[in-house]
Amino acid sequence: MDRTERFYKIHQLLTRKQVVRVDEFREALGISLATFKRDLEYLRDRLNAPIEWDRARGGYRYVAPSPDAPRYELPGVWFNASEIRALLTLQHLLANLQPGLLEPHVKPLLARLRALLGGAEHPAEEIERRIRIIHLGARAVRLPHFEEVASALLRRQRLRIVYRGRGSGELTEREVSPQRLVHYRENWYLDAWCHLREGLRSFAVDAIERVAVLDQRAETVPDAELDEVLASGYGIFSGPVAAWATLRFSAARARWVATEQWHPQQKGRFEEDGSYVLEVPYSDPRELIMDVLRHGPEVEFLAPEALRQAVRQQLEVALARYRS
C-alpha cells in the first residue's frame, strides 16, 4: 500500500483499538520498523496528529489535543476506478428506486453515500457533476414480477412463469426451479432449472409476462454445474461450449480490443502486421455475432467455417436492404 493508505490505516487502528503496539502496526501495514517511525513522525510533525506513546500500556494512542493545537487533518484520498464506479452506481440505483418497502431507508443511505464520496478532498457535489456513469440498454422490469422471482429464489420455491421468447415472440408456460439472479449488461436474468425442457436455462426477467410462486420445493443445481453450463460459453446464452470462434481485428482496432475481456478463457495474440487475433468459446453465436459486427469492416471471422458463413449471410441480407 502507498503512504497515504498507510496513514489512513494507522488512523483506523488507533480509532478502533485505542492503544496499538508497534508490532500490530507493522503486521497490519507490512512495513519495516524504520518506515513505521518515518510515517509516525510525518503524521505528528506535518499533519499534527495527536499521537503519543503510552508507556504503561505499551503502545501508541490518540490523546485529546490542546485548544490552541493546530488542526489535525489527514491528506485527501481519491477512490480508484472500481470504487468510484461502485459508489456512483449504487447512488444512481438508489436514487431511481421505485417506491416500496425500502423507501424510508433510502434517504439516510443516500446521505451516507454522499458523505463517503465527499470524504475525499473533492466535494460530493463536484464528483457527481464531473463524473457520469451512463446506463444504456436497460429494459423495464415489472416490479411485482421481480419481487416474486427474488422471493422464490431465496426461499427455494418453484415458479410457474409465462415467458415470451425474444426470438420467436411465442408464449410458453413453464415450471422452473430458480437458481440465481444475474445482472448482465444493465438487465436482469433468472438462471433456473426448466422442468419443461429438463435443463438449465436463462430467462430475461423483463420477458416474464406472468409469474406465480408454487408451494413446492425448488430443485437445487450445484454451483459448479451452473457455471459449467451457463457461464462457460460466450455471453448470456446458456449451454456448454460448442466451439471456439477465431476473430481477426485490424491494426487500428487491435489497440482497443487487446485490452478488453470478452471471456475469462479468451486467447489473444498480435500478428506481425499489427492486427489482433482473438479466440473465444461460445455455445450460442447470437450475442457473439452482435458484439463482433459493431466493429464493422475492422474485424473478420476466421473460424469456424460455419460461423463465418452465417456472418456472411447476415451481412449479405443487410447489404440487400441498402440496395433496395
KOLNUSE-593636 format. One record per residue (C-alpha): x, y, z; residue in three letters. Coordinates in steps of 0.05 Angstrom, whole numbers, always signed. Layout:
BEGIN
((X,Y,Z),"Ala") ...
//
This chain:
BEGIN
((+0,+0,+0),"Met") ((+23,+71,-13),"Asp") ((+40,+122,+41),"Arg") ((-29,+156,+42),"Thr") ((-63,+89,+51),"Glu") ((-16,+73,+109),"Arg") ((-35,+139,+143),"Phe") ((-109,+121,+139),"Tyr") ((-94,+50,+164),"Lys") ((-56,+78,+223),"Ile") ((-115,+125,+238),"His") ((-164,+66,+234),"Gln") ((-123,+23,+281),"Leu") ((-116,+79,+332),"Leu") ((-190,+96,+328),"Thr") ((-213,+24,+334),"Arg") ((-164,-5,+385),"Lys") ((-147,+59,+423),"Gln") ((-78,+32,+442),"Val") ((-37,-3,+388),"Val") ((+30,-37,+396),"Arg") ((+86,-27,+346),"Val") ((+85,-99,+323),"Asp") ((+10,-93,+309),"Glu") ((+22,-32,+265),"Phe") ((+78,-67,+227),"Arg") ((+38,-131,+216),"Glu") ((-23,-92,+191),"Ala") ((+18,-46,+146),"Leu") ((+70,-95,+122),"Gly") ((+128,-46,+133),"Ile") ((+195,-43,+168),"Ser") ((+206,-10,+236),"Leu") ((+244,+47,+203),"Ala") ((+186,+60,+154),"Thr") ((+136,+60,+211),"Phe") ((+177,+110,+250),"Lys") ((+181,+156,+189),"Arg") ((+106,+151,+179),"Asp") ((+93,+166,+252),"Leu") ((+140,+226,+251),"Glu") ((+106,+253,+189),"Tyr") ((+37,+245,+220),"Leu") ((+59,+282,+283),"Arg") ((+102,+337,+253),"Asp") ((+69,+351,+186),"Arg") ((-4,+332,+198),"Leu") ((-8,+350,+272),"Asn") ((-33,+281,+292),"Ala") ((-42,+279,+369),"Pro") ((-8,+211,+376),"Ile") ((+31,+195,+439),"Glu") ((+67,+134,+468),"Trp") ((+31,+103,+527),"Asp") ((+87,+72,+568),"Arg") ((+41,+38,+618),"Ala") ((+2,+2,+563),"Arg") ((+60,-8,+515),"Gly") ((+31,+24,+453),"Gly") ((+11,+87,+416),"Tyr") ((-55,+123,+425),"Arg") ((-92,+186,+407),"Tyr") ((-96,+240,+460),"Val") ((-142,+300,+464),"Ala") ((-107,+359,+430),"Pro") ((-99,+424,+467),"Ser") ((-147,+480,+448),"Pro") ((-92,+520,+414),"Asp") ((-62,+460,+377),"Ala") ((-60,+462,+301),"Pro") ((-117,+424,+267),"Arg") ((-103,+350,+252),"Tyr") ((-126,+331,+182),"Glu") ((-108,+270,+141),"Leu") ((-87,+282,+69),"Pro") ((-141,+278,+16),"Gly") ((-152,+210,-16),"Val") ((-181,+190,-83),"Trp") ((-221,+129,-100),"Phe") ((-195,+80,-152),"Asn") ((-234,+67,-215),"Ala") ((-273,+7,-188),"Ser") ((-290,+42,-122),"Glu") ((-316,+106,-154),"Ile") ((-357,+65,-204),"Arg") ((-387,+23,-148),"Ala") ((-405,+84,-106),"Leu") ((-436,+124,-162),"Leu") ((-473,+63,-190),"Thr") ((-502,+48,-121),"Leu") ((-521,+121,-114),"Gln") ((-555,+120,-182),"His") ((-593,+56,-167),"Leu") ((-618,+82,-100),"Leu") ((-637,+150,-129),"Ala") ((-680,+115,-182),"Asn") ((-710,+63,-136),"Leu") ((-785,+56,-144),"Gln") ((-828,+68,-82),"Pro") ((-831,+7,-38),"Gly") ((-812,-22,+29),"Leu") ((-741,+6,+26),"Leu") ((-764,+78,+15),"Glu") ((-756,+100,+89),"Pro") ((-685,+73,+89),"His") ((-662,+101,+22),"Val") ((-654,+174,+41),"Lys") ((-607,+161,+100),"Pro") ((-567,+113,+58),"Leu") ((-561,+163,+2),"Leu") ((-538,+215,+52),"Ala") ((-484,+167,+77),"Arg") ((-462,+153,+5),"Leu") ((-455,+227,-8),"Arg") ((-415,+235,+56),"Ala") ((-370,+178,+34),"Leu") ((-360,+208,-35),"Leu") ((-345,+275,-2),"Gly") ((-297,+243,+47),"Gly") ((-241,+255,-2),"Ala") ((-212,+323,-17),"Glu") ((-264,+334,-71),"His") ((-336,+352,-51),"Pro") ((-390,+301,-68),"Ala") ((-427,+353,-110),"Glu") ((-366,+363,-153),"Glu") ((-356,+288,-163),"Ile") ((-429,+279,-183),"Glu") ((-424,+338,-231),"Arg") ((-359,+318,-263),"Arg") ((-363,+242,-266),"Ile") ((-421,+207,-300),"Arg") ((-438,+133,-306),"Ile") ((-483,+123,-366),"Ile") ((-530,+64,-363),"His") ((-551,+44,-433),"Leu") ((-597,-11,-457),"Gly") ((-634,-25,-392),"Ala") ((-703,-55,-403),"Arg") ((-761,-41,-356),"Ala") ((-776,-97,-307),"Val") ((-845,-105,-276),"Arg") ((-832,-93,-203),"Leu") ((-881,-146,-175),"Pro") ((-851,-199,-221),"His") ((-781,-184,-197),"Phe") ((-803,-186,-124),"Glu") ((-837,-253,-133),"Glu") ((-778,-282,-171),"Val") ((-728,-258,-120),"Ala") ((-771,-282,-62),"Ser") ((-779,-352,-91),"Ala") ((-705,-355,-107),"Leu") ((-685,-341,-35),"Leu") ((-739,-383,-4),"Arg") ((-722,-441,-52),"Arg") ((-792,-447,-82),"Gln") ((-812,-465,-152),"Arg") ((-844,-415,-200),"Leu") ((-895,-421,-255),"Arg") ((-880,-369,-308),"Ile") ((-909,-348,-375),"Val") ((-849,-329,-417),"Tyr") ((-845,-293,-483),"Arg") ((-786,-316,-524),"Gly") ((-747,-257,-553),"Arg") ((-732,-290,-619),"Gly") ((-799,-324,-635),"Ser") ((-846,-279,-596),"Gly") ((-883,-341,-573),"Glu") ((-911,-350,-503),"Leu") ((-896,-414,-464),"Thr") ((-917,-434,-395),"Glu") ((-861,-465,-354),"Arg") ((-848,-491,-285),"Glu") ((-778,-473,-262),"Val") ((-733,-481,-201),"Ser") ((-697,-414,-193),"Pro") ((-622,-418,-181),"Gln") ((-595,-347,-183),"Arg") ((-609,-277,-209),"Leu") ((-556,-246,-255),"Val") ((-549,-172,-271),"His") ((-517,-171,-340),"Tyr") ((-509,-111,-387),"Arg") ((-560,-69,-348),"Glu") ((-613,-123,-347),"Asn") ((-636,-179,-301),"Trp") ((-636,-253,-318),"Tyr") ((-660,-313,-279),"Leu") ((-618,-376,-283),"Asp") ((-665,-434,-269),"Ala") ((-677,-508,-279),"Trp") ((-733,-512,-330),"Cys") ((-777,-573,-316),"His") ((-809,-567,-385),"Leu") ((-743,-572,-422),"Arg") ((-709,-613,-367),"Glu") ((-647,-569,-368),"Gly") ((-616,-504,-344),"Leu") ((-640,-441,-378),"Arg") ((-631,-366,-371),"Ser") ((-695,-324,-373),"Phe") ((-697,-249,-382),"Ala") ((-738,-224,-323),"Val") ((-770,-169,-365),"Asp") ((-796,-222,-414),"Ala") ((-835,-258,-359),"Ile") ((-908,-238,-371),"Glu") ((-939,-275,-312),"Arg") ((-909,-309,-251),"Val") ((-936,-350,-193),"Ala") ((-899,-377,-133),"Val") ((-913,-451,-123),"Leu") ((-918,-487,-56),"Asp") ((-865,-536,-79),"Gln") ((-792,-541,-62),"Arg") ((-744,-518,-117),"Ala") ((-691,-566,-141),"Glu") ((-620,-542,-127),"Thr") ((-566,-547,-180),"Val") ((-494,-546,-155),"Pro") ((-456,-481,-169),"Asp") ((-403,-519,-208),"Ala") ((-456,-546,-256),"Glu") ((-487,-477,-263),"Leu") ((-421,-447,-282),"Asp") ((-404,-503,-329),"Glu") ((-469,-497,-367),"Val") ((-487,-424,-361),"Leu") ((-421,-388,-353),"Ala") ((-374,-427,-398),"Ser") ((-400,-401,-465),"Gly") ((-398,-330,-491),"Tyr") ((-448,-280,-462),"Gly") ((-515,-293,-431),"Ile") ((-538,-350,-476),"Phe") ((-535,-416,-438),"Ser") ((-505,-482,-458),"Gly") ((-438,-518,-457),"Pro") ((-383,-493,-503),"Val") ((-398,-515,-574),"Ala") ((-337,-486,-609),"Ala") ((-284,-432,-608),"Trp") ((-291,-371,-652),"Ala") ((-228,-341,-682),"Thr") ((-231,-266,-699),"Leu") ((-180,-220,-731),"Arg") ((-184,-146,-717),"Phe") ((-149,-93,-758),"Ser") ((-87,-59,-731),"Ala") ((-127,+4,-717),"Ala") ((-180,-33,-677),"Arg") ((-129,-80,-644),"Ala") ((-106,-26,-597),"Arg") ((-176,-26,-566),"Trp") ((-194,-99,-568),"Val") ((-128,-124,-540),"Ala") ((-145,-91,-473),"Thr") ((-217,-118,-469),"Glu") ((-241,-181,-435),"Gln") ((-292,-216,-478),"Trp") ((-289,-282,-439),"His") ((-248,-306,-379),"Pro") ((-216,-361,-422),"Gln") ((-202,-320,-484),"Gln") ((-136,-324,-521),"Lys") ((-105,-266,-559),"Gly") ((-43,-250,-598),"Arg") ((-15,-195,-642),"Phe") ((+5,-210,-714),"Glu") ((+66,-181,-749),"Glu") ((+22,-132,-788),"Asp") ((-6,-104,-722),"Gly") ((-73,-139,-727),"Ser") ((-100,-176,-667),"Tyr") ((-127,-248,-667),"Val") ((-177,-264,-612),"Leu") ((-205,-333,-595),"Glu") ((-267,-341,-551),"Val") ((-311,-401,-533),"Pro") ((-385,-398,-547),"Tyr") ((-447,-442,-542),"Ser") ((-497,-398,-580),"Asp") ((-467,-350,-631),"Pro") ((-521,-296,-630),"Arg") ((-492,-250,-578),"Glu") ((-422,-260,-603),"Leu") ((-442,-241,-674),"Ile") ((-477,-178,-649),"Met") ((-416,-157,-610),"Asp") ((-369,-170,-668),"Val") ((-410,-136,-721),"Leu") ((-407,-69,-684),"Arg") ((-334,-67,-707),"His") ((-357,-66,-780),"Gly") ((-302,-76,-831),"Pro") ((-248,-75,-778),"Glu") ((-260,-148,-759),"Val") ((-264,-215,-795),"Glu") ((-288,-283,-771),"Phe") ((-234,-334,-788),"Leu") ((-264,-397,-758),"Ala") ((-303,-440,-752),"Pro") ((-326,-440,-825),"Glu") ((-399,-450,-807),"Ala") ((-398,-387,-764),"Leu") ((-361,-349,-817),"Arg") ((-414,-367,-868),"Gln") ((-470,-348,-820),"Ala") ((-440,-279,-811),"Val") ((-431,-272,-886),"Arg") ((-504,-288,-898),"Gln") ((-525,-235,-846),"Gln") ((-481,-183,-879),"Leu") ((-509,-200,-948),"Glu") ((-580,-192,-922),"Val") ((-562,-125,-891),"Ala") ((-529,-101,-955),"Leu") ((-590,-121,-995),"Ala") ((-633,-76,-952),"Arg") ((-590,-17,-971),"Tyr") ((-591,-35,-1045),"Arg") ((-667,-39,-1048),"Ser") 
//
